[in-house]
Amino acid sequence: MTLKITPTRRGVGALIALLGAIAVAASAYPAWYRDEGPRDWPLMQLFQANPAGTVTAYWGSVAAPLAVVGLLGILGAALRFRFILGLGWLIGTATFILWSAMRAIDGEWRLGELQRGAWIGLVGLLVVLIGLVVMGPRHEEVEAPLSVFDDKPPE
C-alpha cells in the first residue's frame, strides 16, 4: 500500500510563502546597512529619524517584527490561510518601508550601501508575495440564503 500525495495549488503557494517568510525572519541576523542589522536598532528607529539609543533586548529591536513575519509564515502555511500570510507580508513590508523612510529623513539613506541582510529581507518579501499569488483565492461553495422577498428558491 502506497500513500499518494498530490500537491495542490494552495499547498504549493503556502510552501513558497513559508520559504519567503523564513528568509525575512533570517534577514534579521546579517548586516543591513553600514555593518549594522535590525538587532542593533531599537524598535523606535521605525518611528523617529534620529538614532533612538541602544537596544536593550531582542524584542525591543527592529528584528522583532521580522521574527513575527516568520511566525505568521509558519502559522499561515500550516493552516494554508492567505490572510495570515498576507498579514506577515504586510508587517515585513511596513518594517522595511518605515526603516528606509526614517533613514532617508535622517539623511543616511544610500541604496548602494544596503548589505546582504536587507537584500535577503526584500527577496523574502517578494517570495511571500509570489506564494500568496500562487495560492489563489479559496474556492468554496456557499449557498446564499433566501431573500425575505423571494417566494421561490433560486435555480
Sequence and secondary structure as in RCSB ss.txt:
>XXXX:A:sequence
MTLKITPTRRGVGALIALLGAIAVAASAYPAWYRDEGPRDWPLMQLFQANPAGTVTAYWGSVAAPLAVVGLLGIL
GAALRFRFILGLGWLIGTATFILWSAMRAIDGEWRLGELQRGAWIGLVGLLVVLIGLVVMGPRHEEVEAPLSVFD
DKPPE
>XXXX:A:secstr
        HHHHHHHHHHHHHHHHHHTTSS  BTTB GGGSBGGGGT SS      SGGGBTHHHHHHHHHHHHH
HHHHT HHHHHHHHHHHHHHHHHHHHHHHHTT   GGGB HHHHHHHHHHHHHHHHHHHH            TT 
SS   
